[in-house]
Amino acid sequence: MSQRTDRVADSLRKELSVLLMREVRDPRVALATISRVQVARDLGHARIWISVLGDEETRQQTMAGIEHAKGFLRSQIGRRLKLRVTPGLAFEAERAHADAFRHAAL
């Protein structure tokens, strides 16, 4: 990745974290944490990994809440970051943290 994409990814991670904590009123996303962000070279797409504490049902509900808020999040990112093109957001559940948590409980 270039310096530009790294800076945009870092800015996206920070802004999305603030938005999820303070702006999104859906209780399903309360346990969501952004673990990493990857931005395409052309800055047209961003892939965001979400870490969720809890079981599979909680993870699915949280991801449904985030998908429901995707349009709001993208519009707010466009306003706050003032990029020429606001990247499309693709959210994925981070599995590594959940697997590590489950194995630690055994």
N, CA, C and O atoms as a MOPAC input file, in Angstrom:
PM7 MOZYME 1SCF
protein

 N      0.84000 1    -1.18600 1     0.00000 1
 C      0.00000 1     0.00000 1     0.00000 1
 C      0.88000 1     1.24200 1     0.00000 1
 O      2.00800 1     1.22400 1     0.49300 1
 N      0.35300 1     2.30200 1    -0.55100 1
 C      1.09400 1     3.54700 1    -0.58800 1
 C      0.81800 1     4.35300 1     0.68000 1
 O     -0.05400 1     4.01300 1     1.48000 1
 N      1.57200 1     5.41200 1     0.83600 1
 C      1.35100 1     6.28900 1     1.98900 1
 C     -0.05400 1     6.86600 1     1.96600 1
 O     -0.70200 1     6.97300 1     3.00800 1
 N     -0.51800 1     7.23100 1     0.80600 1
 C     -1.86200 1     7.81800 1     0.68100 1
 C     -2.94200 1     6.83900 1     1.12300 1
 O     -3.82400 1     7.20700 1     1.89900 1
 N     -2.88900 1     5.61200 1     0.64800 1
 C     -3.90800 1     4.63900 1     1.03200 1
 C     -3.80200 1     4.29600 1     2.52200 1
 O     -4.81500 1     4.04700 1     3.17500 1
 N     -2.58500 1     4.28400 1     3.05400 1
 C     -2.41600 1     4.04400 1     4.49000 1
 C     -3.05300 1     5.15700 1     5.30900 1
 O     -3.72300 1     4.89600 1     6.30800 1
 N     -2.84200 1     6.40600 1     4.88100 1
 C     -3.43400 1     7.54100 1     5.61000 1
 C     -4.95000 1     7.52000 1     5.52300 1
 O     -5.63000 1     7.77400 1     6.51800 1
 N     -5.48600 1     7.22300 1     4.35000 1
 C     -6.94300 1     7.16200 1     4.18800 1
 C     -7.51000 1     6.01500 1     5.01400 1
 O     -8.55400 1     6.17400 1     5.64700 1
 N     -6.84700 1     4.86800 1     5.02200 1
 C     -7.30900 1     3.72700 1     5.81800 1
 C     -7.31700 1     4.07000 1     7.30300 1
 O     -8.26200 1     3.73000 1     8.01400 1
 N     -6.27400 1     4.74000 1     7.77000 1
 C     -6.20600 1     5.13200 1     9.17500 1
 C     -7.30300 1     6.13900 1     9.52300 1
 O     -7.93600 1     6.03800 1    10.57400 1
 N     -7.52200 1     7.10300 1     8.64200 1
 C     -8.58300 1     8.09300 1     8.85800 1
 C     -9.95800 1     7.42900 1     8.86000 1
 O    -10.81400 1     7.76700 1     9.67800 1
 N    -10.16500 1     6.49000 1     7.95100 1
 C    -11.42800 1     5.75100 1     7.91400 1
 C    -11.65900 1     4.97600 1     9.20500 1
 O    -12.76100 1     4.98800 1     9.75500 1
 N    -10.62300 1     4.30500 1     9.68500 1
 C    -10.74000 1     3.52600 1    10.90600 1
 C    -11.12400 1     4.42300 1    12.08900 1
 O    -12.00400 1     4.07900 1    12.87800 1
 N    -10.46800 1     5.55500 1    12.20100 1
 C    -10.75500 1     6.48000 1    13.30500 1
 C    -12.17200 1     7.03700 1    13.21400 1
 O    -12.90600 1     7.03700 1    14.20300 1
 N    -12.55500 1     7.50800 1    12.04200 1
 C    -13.88300 1     8.10900 1    11.88600 1
 C    -14.99800 1     7.08100 1    12.05100 1
 O    -16.01600 1     7.36400 1    12.68200 1
 N    -14.81100 1     5.90200 1    11.49300 1
 C    -15.83700 1     4.86500 1    11.64100 1
 C    -15.97600 1     4.43200 1    13.09400 1
 O    -17.08300 1     4.14500 1    13.54900 1
 N    -14.87600 1     4.38100 1    13.82200 1
 C    -14.94600 1     4.03700 1    15.24300 1
 C    -15.76000 1     5.06000 1    16.01000 1
 O    -16.59800 1     4.69900 1    16.83600 1
 N    -15.52100 1     6.32900 1    15.74200 1
 C    -16.28100 1     7.39100 1    16.40400 1
 C    -17.75400 1     7.32400 1    16.01500 1
 O    -18.63400 1     7.46200 1    16.86400 1
 N    -18.01300 1     7.11400 1    14.74700 1
 C    -19.40100 1     7.02100 1    14.28200 1
 C    -20.13200 1     5.85000 1    14.93300 1
 O    -21.27700 1     5.99900 1    15.36000 1
 N    -19.48900 1     4.69800 1    15.01300 1
 C    -20.14500 1     3.54200 1    15.62800 1
 C    -20.39800 1     3.76200 1    17.11300 1
 O    -21.42500 1     3.32700 1    17.63500 1
 N    -19.48100 1     4.42700 1    17.79700 1
 C    -19.64600 1     4.66700 1    19.23100 1
 C    -20.68300 1     5.73900 1    19.53600 1
 O    -21.47200 1     5.59800 1    20.47000 1
 N    -20.68200 1     6.81800 1    18.74200 1
 C    -21.46500 1     7.99700 1    19.13400 1
 C    -22.67600 1     8.30400 1    18.27100 1
 O    -23.65100 1     8.86800 1    18.76700 1
 N    -22.64200 1     7.95300 1    17.01000 1
 C    -23.68400 1     8.38900 1    16.09300 1
 C    -24.70700 1     7.32100 1    15.74700 1
 O    -25.89300 1     7.61800 1    15.60500 1
 N    -24.25900 1     6.08600 1    15.61200 1
 C    -25.17900 1     5.01000 1    15.23900 1
 C    -25.96100 1     4.61000 1    16.48900 1
 O    -25.38100 1     4.18100 1    17.48700 1
 N    -27.26500 1     4.75400 1    16.42100 1
 C    -28.12300 1     4.50800 1    17.58200 1
 C    -28.64300 1     3.07400 1    17.66500 1
 O    -29.44700 1     2.76200 1    18.54400 1
 N    -28.20700 1     2.21500 1    16.78000 1
 C    -28.66100 1     0.83300 1    16.76100 1
 C    -27.96000 1     0.05500 1    17.87700 1
 O    -26.73100 1    -0.02700 1    17.87700 1
 N    -28.70100 1    -0.51500 1    18.82600 1
 C    -28.05700 1    -1.24200 1    19.93200 1
 C    -27.31600 1    -2.50500 1    19.48000 1
 O    -26.50300 1    -3.04100 1    20.23300 1
 N    -27.58200 1    -2.97900 1    18.27900 1
 C    -26.90500 1    -4.18600 1    17.79300 1
 C    -25.42000 1    -3.94900 1    17.55500 1
 O    -24.64300 1    -4.90300 1    17.57500 1
 N    -25.00400 1    -2.70500 1    17.32900 1
 C    -23.60000 1    -2.43300 1    17.01300 1
 C    -22.79400 1    -1.99700 1    18.23500 1
 O    -21.65400 1    -1.55500 1    18.09600 1
 N    -23.36700 1    -2.11600 1    19.41200 1
 C    -22.69100 1    -1.66600 1    20.63100 1
 C    -21.39500 1    -2.43100 1    20.90200 1
 O    -20.45100 1    -1.85800 1    21.44800 1
 N    -21.33000 1    -3.68900 1    20.53900 1
 C    -20.15300 1    -4.50500 1    20.82400 1
 C    -19.16800 1    -4.58400 1    19.66400 1
 O    -18.23600 1    -5.38700 1    19.70000 1
 N    -19.36300 1    -3.76800 1    18.64500 1
 C    -18.51200 1    -3.81400 1    17.45000 1
 C    -17.26200 1    -2.96200 1    17.62800 1
 O    -17.31100 1    -1.85500 1    18.16500 1
 N    -16.14400 1    -3.50500 1    17.16500 1
 C    -14.87300 1    -2.79400 1    17.16000 1
 C    -14.24300 1    -2.97100 1    15.78800 1
 O    -14.24600 1    -4.07000 1    15.23400 1
 N    -13.71200 1    -1.90500 1    15.25000 1
 C    -13.05000 1    -1.98900 1    13.94800 1
 C    -11.62200 1    -2.46600 1    14.17400 1
 O    -10.83400 1    -1.79900 1    14.84300 1
 N    -11.29800 1    -3.62500 1    13.61100 1
 C     -9.97200 1    -4.18700 1    13.83700 1
 C     -8.96100 1    -3.75400 1    12.77400 1
 O     -7.78800 1    -3.54900 1    13.08500 1
 N     -9.40500 1    -3.61600 1    11.53300 1
 C     -8.49100 1    -3.13300 1    10.48400 1
 C     -9.28700 1    -2.64500 1     9.28200 1
 O    -10.45800 1    -2.98000 1     9.10100 1
 N     -8.61200 1    -1.84400 1     8.47100 1
 C     -9.20700 1    -1.27300 1     7.26200 1
 C     -8.19800 1    -1.39600 1     6.13400 1
 O     -7.01300 1    -1.11500 1     6.30800 1
 N     -8.68800 1    -1.82300 1     4.97400 1
 C     -7.84300 1    -1.91300 1     3.78200 1
 C     -8.53500 1    -1.12200 1     2.68100 1
 O     -9.71900 1    -1.32500 1     2.41100 1
 N     -7.79300 1    -0.22000 1     2.04700 1
 C     -8.34700 1     0.64400 1     1.00700 1
 C     -7.70900 1     0.28700 1    -0.33300 1
 O     -6.50500 1     0.04200 1    -0.41300 1
 N     -8.52700 1     0.26100 1    -1.38200 1
 C     -8.02300 1    -0.01400 1    -2.72600 1
 C     -7.11000 1     1.12600 1    -3.18700 1
 O     -7.19600 1     2.24600 1    -2.68400 1
 N     -6.25000 1     0.82600 1    -4.13500 1
 C     -5.31600 1     1.84200 1    -4.64000 1
 C     -6.00600 1     3.08300 1    -5.18600 1
 O     -5.52300 1     4.20000 1    -5.00700 1
 N     -7.14800 1     2.87900 1    -5.85900 1
 C     -7.86400 1     4.02300 1    -6.43700 1
 C     -8.77400 1     4.71600 1    -5.42200 1
 O     -9.48700 1     5.65800 1    -5.76800 1
 N     -8.75100 1     4.25200 1    -4.17100 1
 C     -9.55800 1     4.80200 1    -3.07300 1
 C    -11.05600 1     4.67700 1    -3.32300 1
 O    -11.85500 1     5.37200 1    -2.69500 1
 N    -11.43100 1     3.79700 1    -4.23300 1
 C    -12.84300 1     3.63600 1    -4.56500 1
 C    -13.57300 1     2.64700 1    -3.66700 1
 O    -14.79900 1     2.67600 1    -3.56700 1
 N    -12.81200 1     1.77000 1    -3.01400 1
 C    -13.41800 1     0.74900 1    -2.16200 1
 C    -12.60100 1     0.60300 1    -0.88700 1
 O    -11.37600 1     0.72600 1    -0.89900 1
 N    -13.29000 1     0.34300 1     0.19700 1
 C    -12.62100 1     0.07400 1     1.47100 1
 C    -13.22200 1    -1.18300 1     2.08200 1
 O    -14.43700 1    -1.37900 1     2.07200 1
 N    -12.36100 1    -2.01600 1     2.60400 1
 C    -12.78900 1    -3.24500 1     3.27000 1
 C    -12.51300 1    -3.06300 1     4.75400 1
 O    -11.38600 1    -2.77200 1     5.15400 1
 N    -13.54900 1    -3.23600 1     5.56500 1
 C    -13.45300 1    -2.99000 1     6.99400 1
 C    -13.75500 1    -4.28100 1     7.73400 1
 O    -14.80300 1    -4.89200 1     7.52400 1
 N    -12.83300 1    -4.70000 1     8.60800 1
 C    -13.03700 1    -5.88600 1     9.41000 1
 C    -13.54900 1    -5.46700 1    10.78300 1
 O    -12.98100 1    -4.59300 1    11.43800 1
 N    -14.63100 1    -6.11100 1    11.20000 1
 C    -15.29000 1    -5.80100 1    12.45900 1
 C    -15.09100 1    -6.96700 1    13.42100 1
 O    -15.33700 1    -8.12300 1    13.07700 1
 N    -14.64400 1    -6.64700 1    14.62100 1
 C    -14.50000 1    -7.64800 1    15.66700 1
 C    -15.68600 1    -7.51000 1    16.62100 1
 O    -16.01500 1    -6.41000 1    17.06600 1
 N    -16.31600 1    -8.63300 1    16.92300 1
 C    -17.49700 1    -8.62500 1    17.79000 1
 C    -17.29800 1    -9.65500 1    18.89200 1
 O    -17.00100 1   -10.81700 1    18.61500 1
 N    -17.46300 1    -9.23000 1    20.14500 1
 C    -17.42200 1   -10.16900 1    21.25500 1
 C    -18.78300 1   -10.82200 1    21.39600 1
 O    -19.81500 1   -10.15900 1    21.29600 1
 N    -18.77900 1   -12.11300 1    21.62800 1
 C    -20.03700 1   -12.81400 1    21.79700 1
 C    -20.11400 1   -14.04100 1    20.91800 1
 O    -19.15000 1   -14.41600 1    20.25100 1
 N    -21.26400 1   -14.64800 1    20.93000 1
 C    -21.46900 1   -15.86700 1    20.15600 1
 C    -21.82100 1   -15.55300 1    18.71000 1
 O    -21.86600 1   -14.39000 1    18.30900 1
 N    -22.06800 1   -16.59600 1    17.93400 1
 C    -22.35200 1   -16.44800 1    16.49400 1
 C    -23.61700 1   -15.62600 1    16.25900 1
 O    -23.65600 1   -14.81700 1    15.33200 1
 N    -24.63600 1   -15.81300 1    17.06800 1
 C    -25.88200 1   -15.05400 1    16.90600 1
 C    -25.65500 1   -13.56100 1    17.13600 1
 O    -26.19000 1   -12.73000 1    16.40200 1
 N    -24.86800 1   -13.22200 1    18.14900 1
 C    -24.53700 1   -11.82000 1    18.41900 1
 C    -23.76100 1   -11.22800 1    17.25500 1
 O    -24.00700 1   -10.09100 1    16.85100 1
 N    -22.82000 1   -12.00300 1    16.71400 1
 C    -22.01600 1   -11.54200 1    15.57800 1
 C    -22.90500 1   -11.26300 1    14.36500 1
 O    -22.73900 1   -10.25000 1    13.68500 1
 N    -23.84500 1   -12.16300 1    14.10200 1
 C    -24.74800 1   -11.97300 1    12.96400 1
 C    -25.64200 1   -10.75500 1    13.15100 1
 O    -25.86500 1   -10.00400 1    12.20200 1
 N    -26.15100 1   -10.54900 1    14.34900 1
 C    -26.99700 1    -9.38400 1    14.61800 1
 C    -26.20100 1    -8.08300 1    14.48500 1
 O    -26.69000 1    -7.09100 1    13.94500 1
 N    -24.97200 1    -8.11100 1    14.98600 1
 C    -24.12100 1    -6.91500 1    14.88200 1
 C    -23.82300 1    -6.59200 1    13.42700 1
 O    -23.90000 1    -5.43100 1    13.02400 1
 N    -23.48400 1    -7.60100 1    12.63500 1
 C    -23.19400 1    -7.36500 1    11.22300 1
 C    -24.44000 1    -6.88800 1    10.48500 1
 O    -24.33100 1    -6.06400 1     9.57700 1
 N    -25.62300 1    -7.38300 1    10.85200 1
 C    -26.86700 1    -6.90700 1    10.24200 1
 C    -27.09800 1    -5.44200 1    10.59100 1
 O    -27.54400 1    -4.67200 1     9.74000 1
 N    -26.80400 1    -5.04600 1    11.81800 1
 C    -26.93500 1    -3.64900 1    12.21600 1
 C    -25.98600 1    -2.74200 1    11.46400 1
 O    -26.35400 1    -1.63500 1    11.07300 1
 N    -24.77100 1    -3.20700 1    11.26000 1
 C    -23.78600 1    -2.41000 1    10.52000 1
 C    -24.18300 1    -2.30100 1     9.05100 1
 O    -24.06300 1    -1.22900 1     8.45900 1
 N    -24.64900 1    -3.38200 1     8.46200 1
 C    -25.11700 1    -3.33400 1     7.07300 1
 C    -26.29500 1    -2.37400 1     6.93300 1
 O    -26.41500 1    -1.67300 1     5.92800 1
 N    -27.15500 1    -2.34300 1     7.93200 1
 C    -28.30400 1    -1.43400 1     7.91200 1
 C    -27.84000 1     0.03400 1     7.95900 1
 O    -28.46200 1     0.90600 1     7.35300 1
 N    -26.74900 1     0.29100 1     8.67700 1
 C    -26.23800 1     1.65300 1     8.83700 1
 C    -25.20400 1     2.03200 1     7.77500 1
 O    -24.64500 1     3.12700 1     7.83100 1
 N    -24.93900 1     1.15200 1     6.81400 1
 C    -23.87300 1     1.37800 1     5.83200 1
 C    -24.04000 1     2.68900 1     5.06000 1
 O    -23.06400 1     3.41500 1     4.87700 1
 N    -25.23200 1     2.99900 1     4.61300 1
 C    -25.46600 1     4.24400 1     3.86700 1
 C    -25.19100 1     5.47200 1     4.71800 1
 O    -24.56400 1     6.42600 1     4.25700 1
 N    -25.65800 1     5.44800 1     5.96100 1
 C    -25.39400 1     6.55100 1     6.88800 1
 C    -23.89800 1     6.70800 1     7.11600 1
 O    -23.37700 1     7.82200 1     7.07700 1
 N    -23.20400 1     5.59900 1     7.35400 1
 C    -21.76600 1     5.65500 1     7.60400 1
 C    -21.00900 1     6.21900 1     6.41000 1
 O    -20.10200 1     7.03500 1     6.57500 1
 N    -21.37600 1     5.78900 1     5.21600 1
 C    -20.69200 1     6.27500 1     4.01100 1
 C    -20.93800 1     7.76600 1     3.80200 1
 O    -20.01900 1     8.49700 1     3.43400 1
 N    -22.15600 1     8.22100 1     4.03000 1
 C    -22.43500 1     9.65100 1     3.84800 1
 C    -21.67200 1    10.48900 1     4.87500 1
 O    -21.17100 1    11.56500 1     4.54900 1
 N    -21.58300 1    10.00200 1     6.10300 1
 C    -20.84100 1    10.73400 1     7.12700 1
 C    -19.34200 1    10.74200 1     6.83300 1
 O    -18.66800 1    11.74500 1     7.06800 1
 N    -18.82400 1     9.63600 1     6.32400 1
 C    -17.40500 1     9.58800 1     5.94200 1
 C    -17.13900 1    10.60600 1     4.83500 1
 O    -16.12200 1    11.30000 1     4.86200 1
 N    -18.04200 1    10.69800 1     3.86800 1
 C    -17.88900 1    11.66300 1     2.78500 1
 C    -17.84300 1    13.09100 1     3.29100 1
 O    -17.07000 1    13.90600 1     2.78700 1
 N    -18.65900 1    13.39800 1     4.27400 1
 C    -18.67500 1    14.75400 1     4.84400 1
 C    -17.44000 1    15.03700 1     5.68000 1
 O    -16.87100 1    16.12600 1     5.60400 1
 N    -17.02800 1    14.07000 1     6.47000 1
 C    -15.94300 1    14.30700 1     7.42000 1
 C    -14.54600 1    14.26400 1     6.79900 1
 O    -13.67900 1    15.05300 1     7.17700 1
 N    -14.32200 1    13.36000 1     5.86000 1
 C    -12.98000 1    13.22000 1     5.29300 1
 C    -12.73700 1    14.09700 1     4.07800 1
 O    -11.58800 1    14.34600 1     3.71400 1
 N    -13.79100 1    14.56200 1     3.45400 1
 C    -13.68600 1    15.45700 1     2.29800 1
 C    -12.77500 1    14.89200 1     1.20300 1
 O    -11.88900 1    15.57700 1     0.69200 1
 N    -13.01600 1    13.64000 1     0.86400 1
 C    -12.29600 1    13.01900 1    -0.23800 1
 C    -13.01600 1    13.32400 1    -1.54400 1
 O    -14.21900 1    13.58800 1    -1.54500 1
 N    -12.29600 1    13.28800 1    -2.63900 1
 C    -12.90500 1    13.52000 1    -3.94000 1
 C    -13.97500 1    12.47700 1    -4.23000 1
 O    -15.05700 1    12.79800 1    -4.72200 1
 N    -13.65700 1    11.22000 1    -3.91900 1
 C    -14.60500 1    10.11400 1    -4.08200 1
 C    -14.70300 1     9.38600 1    -2.74700 1
 O    -13.69300 1     8.96600 1    -2.18200 1
 N    -15.91800 1     9.24100 1    -2.25300 1
 C    -16.10000 1     8.49600 1    -1.00600 1
 C    -16.05300 1     7.00700 1    -1.32900 1
 O    -16.80400 1     6.53300 1    -2.18100 1
 N    -15.17700 1     6.27100 1    -0.65700 1
 C    -15.05200 1     4.84300 1    -0.97600 1
 C    -16.30300 1     4.05900 1    -0.59800 1
 O    -16.98700 1     4.37700 1     0.37500 1
 N    -16.58300 1     3.03200 1    -1.38500 1
 C    -17.64100 1     2.09700 1    -1.02700 1
 C    -17.16700 1     1.26900 1     0.14600 1
 O    -15.99900 1     0.88300 1     0.20300 1
 N    -18.05200 1     0.99100 1     1.07900 1
 C    -17.66700 1     0.28000 1     2.29400 1
 C    -18.14700 1    -1.16800 1     2.24100 1
 O    -19.31600 1    -1.44000 1     1.96300 1
 N    -17.23700 1    -2.08100 1     2.51000 1
 C    -17.57600 1    -3.50300 1     2.60200 1
 C    -17.13700 1    -3.98500 1     3.98100 1
 O    -15.95400 1    -3.92900 1     4.31700 1
 N    -18.08500 1    -4.45500 1     4.76900 1
 C    -17.80800 1    -4.89100 1     6.13200 1
 C    -17.72100 1    -6.41700 1     6.19400 1
 O    -18.50800 1    -7.12500 1     5.56600 1
 N    -16.74700 1    -6.90600 1     6.96200 1
 C    -16.57400 1    -8.33600 1     7.16500 1
 C    -16.34900 1    -8.59800 1     8.64500 1
 O    -15.71000 1    -7.80500 1     9.33600 1
 N    -16.87000 1    -9.70200 1     9.11800 1
 C    -16.65400 1   -10.08500 1    10.51400 1
 C    -15.25400 1   -10.65300 1    10.66400 1
 O    -14.84200 1   -11.51400 1     9.88800 1
 N    -14.53900 1   -10.18200 1    11.64100 1
 C    -13.20400 1   -10.67600 1    11.95500 1
 C    -13.35600 1   -11.96500 1    12.74200 1
 O    -13.98000 1   -11.97100 1    13.80300 1
 N    -12.80600 1   -13.03700 1    12.24900 1
 C    -12.96100 1   -14.34300 1    12.88700 1
 C    -11.81900 1   -14.66900 1    13.85400 1
 O    -12.01200 1   -15.46700 1    14.77100 1
 N    -10.65900 1   -14.08600 1    13.67700 1
 C     -9.49200 1   -14.45900 1    14.47900 1
 C     -9.71300 1   -14.19300 1    15.96300 1
 O     -9.36100 1   -15.02800 1    16.79500 1
 N    -10.29100 1   -13.04200 1    16.30700 1
 C    -10.50800 1   -12.70900 1    17.71500 1
 C    -11.52100 1   -13.65400 1    18.34600 1
 O    -11.32900 1   -14.10700 1    19.47400 1
 N    -12.59100 1   -13.95300 1    17.63100 1
 C    -13.62300 1   -14.83900 1    18.16200 1
 C    -13.07100 1   -16.24400 1    18.36900 1
 O    -13.38200 1   -16.89100 1    19.37000 1
 N    -12.25500 1   -16.72200 1    17.43000 1
 C    -11.67600 1   -18.05400 1    17.55600 1
 C    -10.70200 1   -18.11400 1    18.73600 1
 O    -10.69100 1   -19.09400 1    19.48100 1
 N     -9.89000 1   -17.07700 1    18.90700 1
 C     -8.94200 1   -17.02900 1    20.01300 1
 C     -9.68600 1   -16.97900 1    21.34600 1
 O     -9.28300 1   -17.63000 1    22.31000 1
 N    -10.76800 1   -16.21100 1    21.40000 1
 C    -11.56400 1   -16.11000 1    22.61800 1
 C    -12.20000 1   -17.45800 1    22.95800 1
 O    -12.22100 1   -17.86300 1    24.12100 1
 N    -12.71500 1   -18.15000 1    21.94200 1
 C    -13.33900 1   -19.44000 1    22.16100 1
 C    -12.32900 1   -20.48100 1    22.63600 1
 O    -12.63900 1   -21.27700 1    23.52200 1
 N    -11.12600 1   -20.48800 1    22.05800 1
 C    -10.09900 1   -21.45300 1    22.45200 1
 C     -9.56000 1   -21.15600 1    23.85400 1
 O     -9.18500 1   -22.07700 1    24.57900 1
 N     -9.52000 1   -19.90700 1    24.22900 1
 C     -9.05000 1   -19.53900 1    25.56400 1
 C    -10.04000 1   -20.00500 1    26.63100 1
 O     -9.64000 1   -20.31100 1    27.75400 1
 N    -11.32900 1   -20.06100 1    26.28600 1
 C    -12.35400 1   -20.49200 1    27.23900 1
 C    -12.31700 1   -22.00400 1    27.46600 1
 O    -12.81700 1   -22.49300 1    28.47900 1
 N    -11.72600 1   -22.74300 1    26.52600 1
 C    -11.64800 1   -24.19700 1    26.67600 1
 C    -10.58100 1   -24.54100 1    27.62900 1
 O    -10.34900 1   -25.71900 1    27.89800 1

